[in-house]
Structure formats: C-alpha cells, structure tokens
Amino acid sequence: MVSRKAVIGKNVTIGPYAVIGDNVRIGDGTFIDSFAHVLEYTEVGKNCHIFPYAMVGNISQDLKFDGSRSFLVIGDNNIIREFVTMNRGTRPDSKTIVGRGNLFMAYSHIAHDCLVGDNNIFANNATLAGSVEVGNKVVIGGLTAVHQFCRLGDYSIVGGCSKVVQDAPPYSMCDGHPAIVCGLNSVGLKRAGFSAATIQALKKVFKTLFFENHTFDKAKEIIKNEYPAVKEVDILLDFISSSKRGIGR
C-alpha cells in the first residue's frame, strides 16, 4: 500500500503488504520487505534494507506529543532488521536523525529526537530512550537500555544487558547496572586502524581518569601537564567536560 503522496526513488523494491505512508521519501536502490511500515514524514536514504515487520516513522511515544508534524530522517546504507521501531520527533518540526551505514538488529528501538551517527551496531533489543545521542562506530550490546539524554561517544562499546544512565565516553568499554567505564575499547580501536602510539596514550589517560583516586578536574590537570598532546585525548576530555549526566566510573 503506497501513498500517492510518497516519493519513490529509482530501483526501489517494495514487498507485498508493505505500507508506505503520506509524505514519505525513499532513496534509490532501497529494499523494503513485505509487511514493513514506513510511515508519514519519514525520509529513507539510498541503498537501505528494511526487513519484514520493521516500523519506522511512527509517532513519538512521549506523552507531550500533541500530534504536530515531526520527522524521521534515515541516511544511506542502513540495515534495519525485523521488528525494529524508530519514532519521529516530539516537538513541532523536530527530527529524529539516523546517519549512514548502521546495523539495527531485530527489536532495537530508536525513540523520539535521538541523534544517531554513522556505522554503529545495535544488537538485538538495544533500546534508546528519547533525545539520546550516539556517535560513530559505537556498539550497543543486546538487551541494553539507554536512559534519555545520555550520550555514547565515538568508538565506545556497551556490554549486553546493561543499564546506561550516564554518558559513555569515546573509546570506552562500559558495562553493568548501572553501566560504568570498565576500560579502553582496545580491540575496537585496533580494528578501526588507530596507531599503537594513540592506543597507548589513551590507556594511560583512561587509567588516570577512571582508575585512580582523582577528581575529574585533578585528572585533567595531570593529563595536560604530564602527557603529550594527542587529538583523541582532547576529544575525550572535551566530551567529559561537556557531560550533563556525568560519567559512570
């Protein structure tokens, strides 16, 4: 069932019993399986694959949602598996935004007003509450829930069955109830092509920040005075300084 108000790109495949709503835009080469739903005010990029029973673009579950027009924008090359749900924004003309090249495994959920970057992996039943920010190349384990307004930094990994109520710093491994920083995501950084020198520098910084008895202010002072300048370290420190929900350690 394809709305006459939908804009369908070239070489798009839409399976039987799929539903494409009003004011939907589907990019070239995208494959939408049978029984999938792409609902109004949703934009899907090029070469995506939306599997059966996924529902993207449904209205916000926020009780403050008043029925106003809002949007879901999905970038190119995303894989959206069975029963995945993605909601539009809450406020008038607000957006939930999903970047490129992400894998959303079955039953994962992206709530209203979330910002998801590129090349992330959401394992089965990974769920984001409203207004969560996920960086790039993040891995979220299965059955993990992320509290509203939390941020997950680039190249972080959160273990399965975790309860995330504070920010996960870039390059970190986090796990637990609530999730805390367990160490550096060394394996992920090696796979991503980070140099041995950068990984070693981050290991020293992580030890000072998270595993020695310092306040964050004191730890940052030690790092700036005693360690050589490294771009990734600056990114990590800026993330911590801008955290509103705090860092679990």
C-alpha positions in Angstrom: 0.0 0.0 0.0 1.9 3.0 -1.3 0.6 6.5 -0.7 0.2 8.7 -3.8 1.9 11.4 -1.7 5.1 9.3 -1.3 8.2 10.0 -3.5 9.8 6.7 -4.5 13.4 6.8 -6.0 14.8 4.6 -8.8 15.3 0.9 -8.4 13.3 0.7 -5.2 11.8 -2.7 -4.3 8.7 -2.8 -2.1 7.5 -6.2 -1.0 3.9 -7.4 -0.7 1.8 -6.0 2.2 4.4 -3.2 2.9 2.9 0.2 3.8 4.4 3.5 2.6 2.7 6.5 4.2 2.0 10.1 3.1 4.9 12.4 2.6 7.5 9.6 2.7 10.7 9.8 0.5 12.5 6.6 -0.4 16.0 6.8 -1.8 17.3 5.0 -4.9 18.1 1.3 -4.5 16.4 0.8 -1.2 14.7 -2.6 -0.5 11.6 -2.6 1.7 10.5 -6.1 2.6 6.9 -7.4 3.0 4.9 -6.2 6.0 7.4 -3.4 6.7 5.9 0.1 7.5 7.5 3.4 6.5 5.1 6.0 7.9 4.4 9.7 7.2 7.1 12.3 7.3 9.9 9.8 7.0 12.9 10.1 4.7 14.9 6.9 3.9 18.2 7.2 2.1 19.7 5.2 -0.7 20.5 1.5 -0.6 18.9 0.8 2.7 17.3 -2.6 3.5 14.2 -2.6 5.8 13.2 -6.1 6.8 9.8 -7.5 7.5 7.7 -6.1 10.3 10.0 -3.1 10.9 8.1 0.1 11.6 9.9 3.4 11.0 8.4 6.8 11.3 5.6 6.1 13.8 4.6 9.0 16.1 6.6 9.8 19.3 5.7 7.8 22.4 6.3 10.9 24.5 3.2 11.9 26.4 3.9 15.5 25.4 3.5 14.8 21.7 0.5 16.8 20.5 0.1 15.4 17.0 2.1 18.1 15.3 4.2 17.4 12.2 7.6 16.0 13.0 10.2 14.0 11.1 12.4 10.9 10.9 15.4 11.1 8.7 17.4 8.0 7.9 20.6 8.1 5.9 22.1 5.8 3.2 23.1 2.2 3.5 21.3 1.3 6.7 20.2 -2.2 7.6 17.0 -2.3 9.6 16.1 -5.8 10.7 12.8 -7.4 11.8 10.6 -5.5 14.3 12.9 -2.5 14.6 11.0 0.6 15.6 12.0 4.2 15.0 9.9 7.2 16.1 9.6 10.7 14.8 10.4 13.8 16.9 8.2 15.2 19.6 8.1 18.9 19.1 6.6 20.6 16.0 9.0 20.2 13.1 11.6 18.3 15.3 13.6 15.4 13.9 14.9 12.0 14.9 18.1 11.6 12.8 19.9 8.4 11.9 23.1 8.5 10.0 24.7 6.2 7.4 25.8 2.6 7.4 24.2 1.4 10.7 23.1 -2.1 11.5 20.0 -2.2 13.7 19.3 -5.8 14.7 15.9 -7.2 15.5 13.7 -5.4 18.0 16.1 -2.5 18.5 14.3 0.8 19.2 15.2 4.5 18.4 13.0 6.9 20.3 11.9 10.4 19.6 14.5 13.1 18.9 17.5 10.8 19.0 20.7 11.6 17.0 22.5 8.5 15.7 25.7 8.8 13.8 27.4 6.5 11.3 28.5 2.9 11.2 27.0 1.9 14.5 25.8 -1.6 15.6 22.7 -2.0 17.7 22.4 -5.7 18.8 19.0 -7.3 19.4 16.8 -5.3 21.7 19.2 -2.4 22.1 16.9 0.5 23.0 17.3 4.2 23.1 15.1 6.5 25.2 14.3 10.0 23.9 16.9 12.5 23.0 19.9 10.1 23.2 23.0 10.9 21.2 25.1 8.1 19.7 28.3 9.0 17.9 30.1 7.0 15.2 31.2 3.3 15.3 29.5 2.6 18.6 28.5 -0.9 19.5 25.5 -1.4 21.8 25.0 -4.9 23.2 21.8 -6.9 23.2 19.1 -6.1 25.7 20.8 -2.9 26.7 18.7 0.2 27.5 20.0 3.8 27.4 18.4 6.5 29.5 17.0 9.7 27.9 19.5 12.5 27.3 22.6 10.2 27.6 25.4 10.3 25.1 27.5 7.5 23.7 30.9 8.7 22.4 32.6 7.6 19.2 34.2 4.1 19.3 32.6 3.2 22.6 31.1 -0.3 23.3 28.4 -1.1 25.8 28.0 -4.6 27.0 24.8 -6.6 26.7 22.1 -6.4 29.3 23.5 -3.1 30.6 21.6 -0.2 32.1 23.1 3.1 30.8 22.1 6.1 32.9 25.2 8.2 32.4 27.3 9.1 29.4 29.7 6.5 27.8 32.9 8.3 26.9 34.6 8.0 23.5 36.8 4.9 23.1 35.5 3.3 26.3 34.2 -0.2 27.2 31.1 0.2 29.6 29.1 -2.5 31.3 26.9 -3.1 34.3 23.8 -2.0 36.3 24.3 0.9 36.1 26.9 0.8 33.3 30.4 2.1 34.3 33.6 2.5 32.4 35.5 -0.8 32.5 38.4 0.1 30.4 39.6 1.2 26.9 38.0 -0.4 23.8 41.4 -1.5 22.6 40.2 -4.2 20.3 37.7 -1.8 18.6 40.4 0.8 18.2 42.9 -1.6 16.6 40.2 -2.8 14.2 39.5 0.8 13.3 43.1 1.5 12.4 44.2 3.6 15.4 48.0 3.6 15.8 49.7 1.7 18.6 51.0 5.1 20.0 47.5 6.5 20.2 46.1 3.5 21.9 48.9 3.5 24.4 48.4 7.2 25.1 44.6 6.6 25.7 45.4 3.7 28.0 47.4 6.0 30.3 44.8 8.6 30.2 42.0 6.1 31.0 44.0 4.9 34.0 44.3 8.5 35.3 40.7 9.4 34.6 38.8 6.3 35.7 41.0 4.1 37.9 43.0 6.4 40.1 41.6 8.3 43.0 41.3 11.7 41.4 38.5 14.1 40.7 38.0 14.7 37.0 39.4 18.2 37.4 42.5 16.9 39.0 42.9 14.1 36.5 42.6 16.5 33.6 45.2 18.7 35.2 47.6 15.8 35.5 46.9 14.7 31.9 47.6 18.2 30.4 50.8 18.7 32.4 52.3 15.3 32.2 51.2 13.7 28.9 52.0 14.7 25.3 49.2 16.3 23.3 47.1 13.7 21.4 44.0 14.6 19.3 42.0 11.7 20.7 42.8 12.6 24.2 41.5 16.2 23.6 38.3 14.7 22.2 37.9 12.5 25.3 38.5 15.4 27.7 36.1 17.7 25.8 33.4 15.1 26.0 33.8 14.7 29.7 33.8 18.4 30.3 30.5 18.8 28.4 28.7 15.9 30.1 25.4 16.8 31.7 24.5 13.4 33.0 28.0 12.6 34.3 30.3 9.6 33.6 30.0 6.3 35.4 33.3 5.1 36.9 
